[in-house]
Amino acid sequence: MAETLRVFINEKPVEVARGAAVRDAVARHDRALADLLASDAAYVTDGVGRRIDPADAVGEAGAVFRVIVTARRGPPQLSRDALRRWPKAELHVHLDGCLRPATMLELAKAQRVRLPADTPQALAAALTVKGASSLEEYLTKYQYTLAVLQTAAALERVAYEFVLDVAAENVRYVEVRYSPLLHRPALTMVQAIEAPLRGIKRAEAETGTKVGLIVCGIRTRPAAESLELARAAVDYRTVGLVAFDLAGAERGHPAREHRDAFAHASRHGLACTCHAGEGDGPESIREALHVCGAQRIGHGTRLSEDAALLEEVVARRVPLEMCLTSNLHTHTVTAIAEHPFRRYLERGVQASLNTDGRLMDGITLTDEYFLAHTALGLTREQLARVVLNACESAFLPDYEKVALVSRVQSELEAL
């Protein structure tokens, strides 16, 4: 007998077979409602209001879904599969948040590291950040991935697999970040930088996806370490290392304390970005721009709390590397419908969509585009603009950037 799960449709319990689609659960609940769903006169959200594809599996027992009947039929929706075929670019994703669960288990066994689960599915569930109450709690999950990344071979393998995975969803260009500081003392700084670069180069050759590596200072660690990292990083700026970043718990750990690292990177031709406006307010964004000289902002979600700063970001065309699902998980926003991404885009902000941590947040870049389309109502034209925003904001030499934009624009027009 097939295993059944109890899920909830509009607060009513429904029994469905494991693996059933959401639309099947809706049909068991109310056939008329299912018909409206099939005719695009209704749509489905999850328990926190994120619009989802009715063809998706219901997932685990206890899942909550709401069917919303619209007043009129809207334009045809882009499916997740259609968006997966789109050419895309990504600028904000953490390498240590993107391990394959099966790889983690293999690395843990080889290194005798204890993990919170012993199967890929259970490990993915254990590492999810959906229940985090803050950015600080969200970041604690990274202790498990970092634990298995303390050898050069592990870093090289994970970087290689990461590029294969993003290339499989048609990401043409990606910038991936991590902190070599978090791989010491097991590795030297040189080893911690060169290992992922080796994996990236192998994967680039196999997939054709172009990759830039970003190194991160950590707000909660001594500023001297950030400066040491910046000094090491500039030696690799011609072989794939494209930028310096500052990450980690934001509130109470101002970026200005690490200004010397940003200054060193900038003086030596290394681009700079900075996490800001995620775990703290717009003053953190202002400091990243004015004190540290960041050329892009990671997240920037709380920018609208300072109208003058928003005007400046628009006028200067400062790119924002935005992450919808991650911001929900860190409680930067309380619901996807409240996320300012669409408002920023329509205001003229150079905003891009990014995953932040594919394993921890349980998403792909395709999922982020689908969420922006279905929950925030971005049109096909707006989504195409977002793709091009990412390409235009890449830390690439101008001639490479022009080629990337031209290629991606041609592919989008051919769809």
BELFEN-V779880 format. One record per residue. N is the residue number from 0. SS is DSSP state (h for helix, s for strand, l for the rest). OMEGA is omega in degrees with one decimal (999 if undefined). D_FIRST is the distance of its C-alpha to the first C-alpha in Angstrom with 2 decimals. Layout:
N/SS/OMEGA/D_FIRST, N/SS/OMEGA/D_FIRST
This chain:
0/l/-177.2/0.00, 1/l/177.9/3.80, 2/l/179.7/6.44, 3/s/177.7/8.97, 4/s/173.0/12.71, 5/s/174.3/15.63, 6/s/-175.8/18.57, 7/s/176.4/21.85, 8/s/-176.9/23.58, 9/l/176.0/27.18, 10/l/179.5/26.53, 11/s/179.6/23.85, 12/s/179.3/20.31, 13/s/176.8/17.53, 14/s/178.3/13.74, 15/s/177.0/12.43, 16/s/175.1/9.82, 17/l/-178.7/11.29, 18/l/178.8/13.93, 19/l/177.5/14.64, 20/s/178.5/18.40, 21/h/-179.2/20.64, 22/h/176.9/21.73, 23/h/178.1/18.23, 24/h/177.5/18.27, 25/h/-179.7/21.82, 26/h/177.6/20.96, 27/h/179.3/18.46, 28/h/-174.0/21.28, 29/l/-177.4/24.15, 30/h/-179.9/24.43, 31/h/178.8/28.19, 32/h/177.1/27.92, 33/h/178.0/25.65, 34/h/177.3/28.35, 35/h/178.4/31.00, 36/h/-179.1/29.14, 37/h/-178.0/28.92, 38/l/-180.0/32.65, 39/l/175.6/33.72, 40/l/176.4/34.87, 41/s/176.2/32.58, 42/s/-176.1/31.24, 43/s/171.5/28.77, 44/s/172.6/29.76, 45/s/-173.4/28.06, 46/l/179.2/29.08, 47/l/173.4/32.48, 48/l/177.8/33.38, 49/l/179.8/32.68, 50/s/-176.1/31.93, 51/s/179.4/28.82, 52/l/179.9/27.52, 53/l/179.5/24.95, 54/l/178.9/23.35, 55/l/175.0/22.62, 56/s/-177.6/19.18, 57/l/179.0/18.77, 58/l/-174.0/18.82, 59/l/176.4/18.12, 60/l/179.3/17.20, 61/l/179.7/20.37, 62/l/-177.0/21.74, 63/s/178.3/24.40, 64/s/176.2/25.37, 65/s/177.7/28.27, 66/s/-177.3/29.01, 67/s/177.5/32.76, 68/s/-179.0/34.41, 69/l/-179.2/37.56, 70/l/179.2/40.83, 71/l/176.9/41.18, 72/l/-179.0/39.43, 73/l/178.2/40.44, 74/l/179.6/41.03, 75/l/-179.7/38.20, 76/l/170.1/36.19, 77/l/178.6/36.14, 78/l/175.4/32.63, 79/h/179.4/31.64, 80/h/178.9/31.60, 81/h/-179.8/35.10, 82/h/175.9/36.38, 83/h/-179.2/34.99, 84/h/179.3/37.29, 85/l/168.6/40.27, 86/l/-175.9/42.81, 87/s/173.2/42.93, 88/s/-178.8/44.86, 89/s/-174.5/44.08, 90/s/-174.2/46.69, 91/s/178.3/45.04, 92/s/-176.0/42.30, 93/s/-178.8/42.38, 94/h/-178.2/41.72, 95/h/172.2/40.53, 96/h/-172.5/37.93, 97/l/-179.8/36.41, 98/l/170.0/35.20, 99/l/179.9/32.06, 100/h/179.6/29.80, 101/h/177.3/29.42, 102/h/177.7/33.21, 103/h/-178.8/33.70, 104/h/178.3/31.76, 105/h/179.7/33.86, 106/h/179.8/37.06, 107/h/178.8/36.28, 108/h/-178.3/35.73, 109/h/-176.1/38.98, 110/h/-179.0/40.92, 111/l/177.0/39.41, 112/l/-180.0/38.39, 113/l/179.1/35.82, 114/l/-176.8/33.26, 115/l/178.7/31.02, 116/l/-174.9/27.76, 117/l/170.8/26.98, 118/l/-179.2/24.47, 119/h/-178.1/25.40, 120/h/-179.3/22.75, 121/h/179.2/23.63, 122/h/177.0/27.29, 123/h/179.5/27.24, 124/h/-178.5/25.77, 125/h/-176.6/28.43, 126/h/179.3/31.20, 127/l/-179.6/30.47, 128/l/-177.4/33.46, 129/l/-178.4/31.83, 130/l/-179.0/32.72, 131/l/-179.1/36.29, 132/l/-177.2/39.05, 133/l/174.9/41.87, 134/h/-177.9/43.02, 135/h/178.2/44.06, 136/h/176.3/40.62, 137/h/-175.1/39.06, 138/h/-178.3/41.39, 139/h/-179.4/40.33, 140/l/-177.3/37.13, 141/h/178.4/39.43, 142/h/-177.5/40.42, 143/h/179.3/37.33, 144/h/179.3/37.91, 145/h/-178.5/41.62, 146/h/-178.7/41.07, 147/l/-178.3/39.79, 148/l/-177.1/42.47, 149/l/171.2/45.48, 150/l/179.0/46.30, 151/h/-179.0/47.81, 152/h/179.4/45.21, 153/h/178.6/42.35, 154/h/179.7/44.16, 155/h/-178.7/44.88, 156/h/-177.1/41.30, 157/h/177.2/39.82, 158/h/178.1/42.48, 159/h/-178.1/41.82, 160/h/178.0/38.04, 161/h/-178.7/38.65, 162/h/176.0/40.85, 163/h/-176.9/38.39, 164/h/-179.7/35.69, 165/h/178.0/38.00, 166/h/-179.1/39.40, 167/l/175.2/35.95, 168/l/170.8/35.98, 169/l/171.1/39.53, 170/s/-176.3/41.50, 171/s/179.8/44.99, 172/s/178.6/46.64, 173/s/170.1/45.44, 174/s/-176.8/47.31, 175/s/-174.3/45.43, 176/s/177.6/46.87, 177/s/178.7/46.82, 178/l/174.5/49.38, 179/h/179.6/51.01, 180/h/-175.7/52.33, 181/h/178.5/48.91, 182/h/174.2/48.91, 183/l/8.8/52.10, 184/l/-178.0/53.38, 185/l/-179.9/50.92, 186/l/170.5/52.28, 187/l/178.4/55.63, 188/h/-179.9/55.89, 189/h/179.3/56.63, 190/h/-177.2/53.63, 191/h/176.6/51.32, 192/h/-173.5/52.62, 193/h/-178.3/52.88, 194/h/178.7/49.42, 195/h/177.2/47.41, 196/h/177.3/50.12, 197/h/179.5/49.54, 198/h/179.6/45.82, 199/h/-177.6/46.55, 200/h/178.1/49.18, 201/h/-177.7/46.92, 202/h/175.9/44.18, 203/h/-178.1/46.78, 204/h/-178.0/48.06, 205/h/-170.8/44.64, 206/h/-173.4/43.38, 207/l/176.2/46.54, 208/l/179.3/45.42, 209/s/-174.6/48.45, 210/s/170.8/48.05, 211/s/179.9/50.34, 212/s/177.7/50.06, 213/s/176.8/50.99, 214/s/-174.0/51.92, 215/s/161.6/51.59, 216/s/-177.3/53.94, 217/s/-175.4/52.37, 218/l/-173.7/53.85, 219/l/179.7/53.46, 220/l/-176.7/55.21, 221/l/179.7/58.99, 222/h/179.6/60.61, 223/h/177.9/62.32, 224/h/177.3/58.99, 225/h/179.0/58.36, 226/h/176.5/61.83, 227/h/179.4/61.27, 228/h/179.7/58.09, 229/h/179.4/59.92, 230/h/178.7/62.71, 231/h/-173.9/60.35, 232/h/-175.1/58.36, 233/h/178.6/61.39, 234/h/-176.6/61.94, 235/h/-173.7/58.71, 236/l/179.3/59.23, 237/l/-177.6/60.08, 238/l/172.5/57.10, 239/l/177.0/54.12, 240/s/-167.2/54.47, 241/s/-174.1/55.11, 242/s/173.1/55.27, 243/s/-177.8/55.58, 244/s/171.7/53.38, 245/s/-176.0/53.24, 246/s/177.9/49.87, 247/l/-178.0/48.59, 248/l/-170.1/48.86, 249/l/-174.6/51.21, 250/l/179.0/52.52, 251/l/-178.9/55.49, 252/l/-171.9/55.77, 253/l/-179.4/58.00, 254/h/-176.3/58.16, 255/h/179.3/61.96, 256/h/-177.5/61.93, 257/h/-175.1/60.72, 258/h/-178.2/63.20, 259/h/178.1/65.02, 260/h/177.4/61.96, 261/h/-178.2/61.52, 262/h/179.8/65.24, 263/h/179.1/65.24, 264/h/-177.8/62.32, 265/h/-179.8/63.97, 266/h/-176.6/67.39, 267/l/171.4/65.97, 268/l/178.2/64.13, 269/l/179.7/60.59, 270/s/-178.5/58.72, 271/s/169.8/57.44, 272/s/-177.6/54.51, 273/s/171.1/53.60, 274/s/179.3/50.66, 275/s/178.1/52.05, 276/l/176.6/51.18, 277/l/179.2/47.66, 278/l/178.7/48.16, 279/l/-171.7/51.64, 280/l/-174.9/53.68, 281/h/177.3/55.84, 282/h/176.9/58.62, 283/h/177.1/56.47, 284/h/180.0/56.30, 285/h/179.8/60.05, 286/h/178.9/60.72, 287/h/-178.1/58.58, 288/h/-170.2/60.56, 289/h/-177.9/64.03, 290/l/-174.7/64.29, 291/l/177.3/62.01, 292/l/179.3/62.49, 293/l/178.4/58.81, 294/l/173.9/58.43, 295/s/177.5/54.82, 296/s/174.7/52.84, 297/s/-177.2/49.35, 298/s/-178.2/47.47, 299/l/-171.7/50.47, 300/h/-174.8/48.17, 301/h/-178.4/50.78, 302/h/-173.5/53.60, 303/h/177.3/54.05, 304/h/177.7/55.29, 305/l/-174.2/58.57, 306/h/-179.0/59.82, 307/h/179.4/62.69, 308/h/175.8/60.49, 309/h/177.7/58.08, 310/h/-179.6/61.12, 311/h/-179.3/62.19, 312/h/177.5/58.82, 313/h/-176.6/58.86, 314/h/-178.4/62.51, 315/h/-177.5/62.12, 316/l/176.3/58.82, 317/l/-178.4/57.24, 318/s/172.4/53.67, 319/s/176.9/50.83, 320/s/-169.9/47.76, 321/s/-172.8/45.18, 322/l/-173.9/41.58, 323/h/-173.4/39.57, 324/h/178.1/36.36, 325/h/179.5/38.28, 326/h/174.7/40.69, 327/h/-177.3/37.92, 328/h/179.0/36.58, 329/l/-179.4/40.13, 330/l/169.7/40.87, 331/l/168.4/43.74, 332/l/-177.8/42.32, 333/l/177.5/40.18, 334/l/-179.3/38.27, 335/h/-179.1/38.12, 336/h/-179.8/39.90, 337/h/-177.4/42.83, 338/l/-175.3/43.21, 339/l/-172.7/46.71, 340/h/-176.7/45.86, 341/h/178.9/46.44, 342/h/178.9/49.57, 343/h/-178.7/50.96, 344/h/-178.1/50.28, 345/h/176.9/52.00, 346/h/178.8/54.83, 347/l/177.8/55.51, 348/l/177.8/53.98, 349/l/-174.1/53.10, 350/s/175.5/49.48, 351/s/177.4/46.71, 352/s/-175.5/42.95, 353/l/-176.0/41.59, 354/l/-176.4/38.56, 355/s/178.6/40.36, 356/l/-172.2/37.53, 357/h/179.2/34.61, 358/h/-176.2/32.57, 359/h/-178.1/33.51, 360/h/175.3/33.30, 361/l/-173.6/30.13, 362/l/168.2/31.78, 363/l/176.4/33.57, 364/h/175.3/36.82, 365/h/179.0/35.02, 366/h/179.7/33.04, 367/h/177.1/36.39, 368/h/178.7/37.83, 369/h/178.7/34.85, 370/h/178.1/35.18, 371/h/-180.0/38.91, 372/h/-171.7/38.36, 373/h/-177.4/35.76, 374/l/-179.7/36.68, 375/l/175.3/40.42, 376/l/177.6/41.00, 377/l/-179.8/42.78, 378/l/175.7/43.65, 379/h/-178.6/43.44, 380/h/178.5/47.13, 381/h/178.2/46.80, 382/h/176.7/43.99, 383/h/177.2/46.19, 384/h/179.1/49.00, 385/h/176.9/46.87, 386/h/-178.1/46.15, 387/h/174.4/49.88, 388/h/-179.8/50.73, 389/h/179.8/48.83, 390/h/-177.8/50.67, 391/h/-178.5/54.01, 392/l/-176.6/53.49, 393/l/174.4/52.71, 394/l/-179.1/54.99, 395/l/170.1/56.30, 396/l/-174.1/59.83, 397/h/-176.3/60.85, 398/h/177.2/60.86, 399/h/179.5/57.30, 400/h/177.7/56.16, 401/h/179.7/57.81, 402/h/178.7/56.09, 403/h/-179.4/52.66, 404/h/-179.3/53.17, 405/h/-179.3/54.46, 406/h/-176.3/51.57, 407/h/178.4/48.87, 408/h/178.4/50.69, 409/h/178.9/50.98, 410/h/178.4/47.26, 411/h/-178.0/46.44, 412/h/-179.2/48.87, 413/h/-177.3/47.32, 414/l/999/43.82
